[in-house]
Amino acid sequence: MQLNEIWFLIVGVLFIGYFVLDGFDFGVGMAIPFISKDDIDRRVVINTIGPVWDMNETWVLVAGASLFAAFPEWYASLFSGFYLALLLMLAALILRGVAFEYRGKGETQKWKNTFDWMIFIGSAVPALLWGTAFSNIVQGVPLNEKHIFTGNLLTLLNPYGLLGGLVTLTLFFTYGLVFITLKTEGEVRDRARALATKVGVVATLLAAGFLVWTVVAHFSWLGLALSGLAAVSLIGALLLNHFGRDGWSFVLLVTTVMSAVGSLFAALFPNVLPSTTNPAYSLTIENASSTPYTLTVMTWVVVCCLPLVLGYQAWTYWVFSKRVSRKNIPAGAH
């Protein structure tokens, strides 16, 4: 395996890690208005991700930096062509971060409700746009001979892209609800479990259509295997959630997210950004990658640093592994 192929795999793994970790953060943020009856319930829901959401979000920075260093041509065409969509996503992520930090700074319920809706919007918009973006990356976009994107924002809002966005929106919503059942007690947990079943059915139907479309249009045996694994694990997760097996349901949803995102990278390979204008204008792992020396240095950095990052993050999750309930919210807390 060549270094550029290894780095295509590494970039894929980093994005998978991001969606596995920040995916349930998005789902928790979207769940706040639907499973909370009062401010204490909302505090319970927010506290399930309070210690880890910002750490999870840093994975997208690592993935983006790796993309920039390993495949600068891919990074340049992608971030210039998808500029408006990525700007909207960045604005939503900033909105969510501000809301988490400032929600407890005010005394009035109107103040808190405003920031709760900011969390909802800041979670739902990226969940939708990530699916739309990756769907367009797999499907291909109009690139000219200089690998410059010649479309606009509406070009990305095509049926395949929008379906991919709806899949990630509903899948992350389900994922977050199951995470809430894993991390809470009492009525919040019961409401999250019931809603996860309903949203999960919608996610399953949308995902089935999207995965079939992807396999037919961009067939690969690995993509087919990963798509099948994603479908089976999603159905299994919903069944286990229904019977109250929170831990195993969450594990299967992690498997669903990993295999679904992996199937997109499998469908994309060996391209990194196909051109719908002319296949000869497509970006591939060959013409988009950095020099072998750069990739070699980066590989050693990953080998040395990634285990430390994974170890620290695993330790953090272990420290904050206990369930959250209404009794954990101090009287008068904001």
C-alpha positions in Angstrom: 0.0 0.0 0.0 1.3 3.4 -1.0 1.6 6.3 1.5 -1.1 8.3 -0.3 -3.5 5.3 0.1 -2.6 5.0 3.8 -3.4 8.7 4.2 -6.7 8.3 2.5 -7.4 5.6 5.0 -6.2 7.8 7.9 -8.3 10.8 6.8 -11.3 8.4 6.6 -10.7 7.1 10.1 -10.4 10.6 11.5 -13.7 11.6 9.9 -15.3 8.4 11.2 -14.0 9.2 14.7 -15.4 12.7 14.4 -18.9 11.5 13.4 -18.9 8.8 16.0 -18.0 11.3 18.8 -19.8 14.5 17.7 -22.7 12.6 16.1 -24.3 11.9 19.4 -23.6 15.4 20.6 -25.7 16.7 17.6 -28.4 14.2 18.5 -28.5 15.3 22.2 -28.7 19.0 21.1 -31.6 18.2 18.8 -33.4 16.2 21.5 -33.6 19.0 24.1 -37.0 20.5 23.0 -38.6 17.1 22.5 -37.9 15.2 25.7 -37.6 18.0 28.3 -40.6 19.1 30.3 -38.9 21.8 32.4 -35.6 23.5 32.9 -34.2 20.7 35.1 -34.9 18.1 32.4 -33.0 20.3 29.9 -30.1 20.6 32.3 -30.0 16.8 32.7 -29.9 16.4 28.9 -27.2 19.0 28.4 -25.1 17.6 31.3 -24.9 14.2 29.5 -22.4 15.8 27.0 -21.3 18.8 29.1 -17.8 17.4 30.0 -17.0 16.1 26.5 -18.7 18.0 23.7 -15.9 20.4 23.1 -13.3 17.6 23.1 -15.4 15.7 20.6 -15.6 18.7 18.3 -11.8 19.0 18.1 -11.8 15.9 16.0 -13.0 17.8 13.0 -10.1 20.2 13.3 -7.7 17.2 13.3 -9.4 15.7 10.3 -9.4 19.0 8.4 -5.8 19.7 9.2 -4.8 16.2 8.1 -6.8 16.7 4.8 -5.0 20.0 4.2 -1.5 18.5 4.8 -2.0 15.1 3.1 -4.2 16.2 0.2 -3.8 19.9 -0.4 -5.5 19.9 -3.8 -8.5 18.1 -2.4 -8.6 20.6 0.5 -8.4 23.6 -1.8 -11.1 22.5 -4.2 -13.4 21.2 -1.4 -13.2 24.3 0.8 -13.4 26.8 -2.0 -16.3 25.0 -3.8 -18.2 24.2 -0.6 -17.5 27.6 1.0 -21.0 28.8 1.7 -22.1 25.4 3.0 -19.1 25.1 5.3 -19.6 28.7 6.4 -23.1 27.9 7.5 -21.9 24.8 9.3 -19.2 26.8 11.0 -21.7 29.5 12.1 -23.9 26.8 13.5 -21.1 25.2 15.4 -20.1 28.6 16.9 -23.7 29.2 17.8 -23.9 25.9 19.6 -20.6 26.5 21.5 -21.7 30.0 22.6 -25.1 28.6 23.8 -23.4 25.9 25.9 -21.2 28.5 27.6 -23.7 31.3 28.1 -26.9 29.4 28.8 -26.3 29.5 32.6 -25.2 33.1 32.7 -28.8 34.5 32.8 -31.5 34.2 35.4 -34.7 34.4 33.3 -36.4 31.5 31.6 -36.5 33.5 28.3 -32.7 33.7 28.4 -32.4 30.0 28.8 -35.0 29.1 26.2 -33.2 31.3 23.7 -29.9 29.5 24.2 -31.7 26.1 24.2 -33.0 26.8 20.7 -29.5 28.0 19.7 -28.2 24.6 20.8 -30.9 22.9 18.7 -30.2 24.9 15.6 -26.4 24.6 16.1 -26.8 20.8 16.3 -29.4 20.2 13.5 -27.8 22.4 10.8 -24.3 20.6 10.9 -26.0 17.2 11.1 -27.9 18.0 7.9 -25.0 19.7 6.1 -22.4 17.1 6.8 -24.5 14.4 5.1 -25.2 16.7 2.2 -21.5 17.6 1.8 -20.2 14.0 1.9 -23.0 12.8 -0.5 -21.8 15.4 -3.0 -18.2 14.4 -2.5 -19.1 10.8 -3.4 -21.4 11.7 -6.2 -19.0 14.3 -7.7 -19.2 18.0 -8.4 -18.5 20.2 -11.5 -14.7 20.7 -11.6 -12.8 22.2 -14.5 -9.4 21.2 -15.8 -7.8 23.3 -13.0 -9.8 21.4 -10.3 -11.9 24.5 -9.6 -15.5 24.1 -8.6 -17.8 25.7 -11.2 -21.1 25.2 -9.4 -22.8 27.1 -6.6 -24.6 26.3 -3.3 -27.7 25.2 -5.2 -25.6 22.6 -7.1 -25.1 20.8 -3.8 -28.8 20.8 -3.0 -29.5 17.9 -5.4 -31.8 14.9 -4.5 -28.8 12.6 -3.6 -27.2 15.3 -1.5 -30.4 16.2 0.3 -31.2 12.6 1.0 -27.8 12.1 2.5 -28.4 15.1 4.7 -31.7 13.8 5.9 -30.0 10.4 6.7 -27.3 12.0 8.9 -29.9 14.3 10.5 -32.2 11.5 11.6 -29.4 9.0 12.3 -27.6 11.4 14.6 -30.9 12.3 16.2 -31.5 8.6 17.0 -27.9 8.2 18.1 -28.2 11.1 20.5 -31.4 9.8 22.0 -29.9 6.4 22.6 -26.9 8.1 24.2 -29.4 9.9 26.5 -31.0 6.6 27.5 -27.5 5.4 28.3 -26.6 8.4 30.4 -29.8 9.3 32.3 -32.4 8.0 34.7 -36.1 8.4 35.2 -38.6 10.0 32.9 -36.0 11.7 30.7 -34.6 8.3 29.9 -38.0 6.8 29.2 -39.0 9.6 26.9 -35.7 9.4 25.0 -36.1 5.7 24.5 -39.6 6.1 23.1 -38.6 8.9 20.8 -35.5 7.0 19.6 -37.8 4.2 18.4 -39.9 6.5 16.3 -37.1 8.6 14.9 -35.0 5.4 14.3 -37.7 4.0 12.0 -37.6 7.1 9.8 -33.8 7.0 9.8 -33.8 3.3 8.8 -36.1 4.0 5.8 -34.1 7.0 4.7 -30.8 5.2 5.2 -32.0 2.1 3.3 -32.8 4.2 0.2 -29.6 6.2 0.4 -27.3 3.1 0.8 -29.0 1.3 -2.1 -28.6 4.4 -4.3 -24.9 4.7 -3.3 -24.2 1.0 -3.9 -25.9 1.0 -7.3 -24.3 4.3 -8.5 -20.9 3.8 -6.9 -20.5 0.0 -6.5 -17.6 -1.6 -4.6 -17.6 -4.9 -2.7 -16.2 -3.2 0.4 -18.9 -0.5 0.1 -21.6 -3.2 -0.2 -20.3 -5.1 2.8 -20.1 -1.9 5.0 -23.6 -0.8 3.8 -25.0 -4.2 4.8 -23.3 -4.0 8.2 -24.7 -0.5 8.7 -28.2 -1.6 7.9 -28.1 -4.7 10.2 -26.5 -2.8 13.1 -29.1 0.0 12.9 -32.0 -2.4 13.0 -30.4 -4.3 15.8 -29.8 -1.1 17.7 -33.5 -0.1 17.5 -34.6 -3.5 18.7 -32.2 -3.5 21.7 -33.3 0.1 22.5 -36.9 -1.0 22.5 -36.1 -3.8 25.0 -34.0 -1.5 27.3 -30.6 -2.7 26.4 -29.1 0.7 26.3 -25.4 -0.2 26.2 -25.6 -2.7 23.4 -28.0 -0.4 21.5 -25.4 2.4 21.7 -22.6 0.0 20.6 -24.5 -1.0 17.5 -25.2 2.6 16.6 -21.5 3.3 16.9 -21.1 0.4 14.5 -23.8 1.9 12.2 -22.1 5.3 12.0 -18.6 3.8 11.5 -19.7 1.4 8.7 -22.0 4.0 7.0 -19.2 6.6 6.8 -16.7 3.9 5.8 -19.0 2.9 3.0 -18.9 6.4 1.6 -15.1 6.4 1.6 -15.1 3.0 0.0 -17.4 4.2 -2.7 -15.2 7.3 -3.3 -11.9 5.4 -3.6 -9.6 5.9 -5.6 -11.1 9.4 -6.2 -11.2 12.1 -3.6 -13.4 14.5 -5.5 -14.9 13.2 -8.8 -15.6 15.7 -11.5 -19.1 15.5 -13.2 -17.8 17.9 -15.9 -15.2 15.4 -17.2 -13.9 12.3 -15.4 -10.4 13.4 -16.5 -10.7 16.5 -14.3 -11.4 14.4 -11.2 -9.1 14.6 -8.1 -7.7 11.3 -7.1 -5.3 10.1 -4.3 -2.6 10.3 -6.9 -2.9 13.9 -8.2 -4.2 15.4 -5.0 -1.7 14.2 -2.4 1.4 15.8 -0.9 4.9 14.6 -1.6 6.1 11.3 -0.1 8.4 13.1 2.3 5.5 15.1 3.7 3.4 12.0 4.1 6.2 10.1 5.8 6.7 12.9 8.4 3.0 13.0 9.0 2.8 9.3 9.5 5.4 9.3 12.3 3.5 12.2 14.0 0.3 10.1 13.9 2.0 7.0 15.2 3.4 9.0 18.1 0.5 11.2 19.0 -2.7 9.4 18.2 -2.4 6.7 20.9 -2.0 9.5 23.5 -5.1 11.3 22.2 -7.1 8.1 22.3 -5.9 7.2 25.8 -6.7 10.7 27.2 -10.2 10.7 25.6 -11.0 7.1 26.9 -9.9 8.2 30.4 -12.2 11.3 30.2 -15.2 9.2 29.2 -14.4 6.8 32.1 -14.3 9.6 34.6 -17.7 10.9 33.5 -19.3 7.6 32.9 -22.0 7.8 35.6 -25.6 8.4 34.7 -27.1 11.9 35.2 -30.5 12.4 36.9 -32.7 15.3 38.2 -31.2 14.7 41.7 -27.8 15.7 40.3 -29.0 19.2 39.5 -28.5 21.5 42.5 -31.4 23.6 43.6 -31.3 27.0 42.0 -28.7 25.9 39.4 -28.7 27.6 36.0 
